[in-house]
Amino acid sequence: MSIRPRKRLDTKLSQIQAYDTIIRPLVTEKSTTGGEHGQVSFVVAMKATKPEIKAAVEMLFNVRVTAVNTSVLKGKTKMFRGRKGRQNDIKKAIVTLADGQAIDMMGA
């Protein structure tokens, strides 16, 4: 039984799908220190896959992406007006850009 290499799929997204994939940038103290290493953090759709996130970032920001790491942050249980409530789960994507590439989050 031989092991053959996985076939590489090119993920094609329309611009609407790209905007639905990337919800917002994630600006925290930890994510800003990642910016020194060419990393940018985004909150993405829960059903988004790594190839879809990569294609969306490359399309929307015109940069080259080398890696995408994702994690699901579970929502906290908190009290709201005397009742228990639960915050939504979010999916976080940490996108590593190629050398010399940058995304200006502040829009300056």
Secondary structure, 3 states (H helix, E strand, C coil): CCCCCCCCCCCCCCHHHHHHHEEEECCCHHHHHHHHHCEEEEEECCCCCHHHHHHHHHHHHCCCEEEEEEEEECCCEEEECCEEEECCCEEEEEEEECCCCCCCCCCC
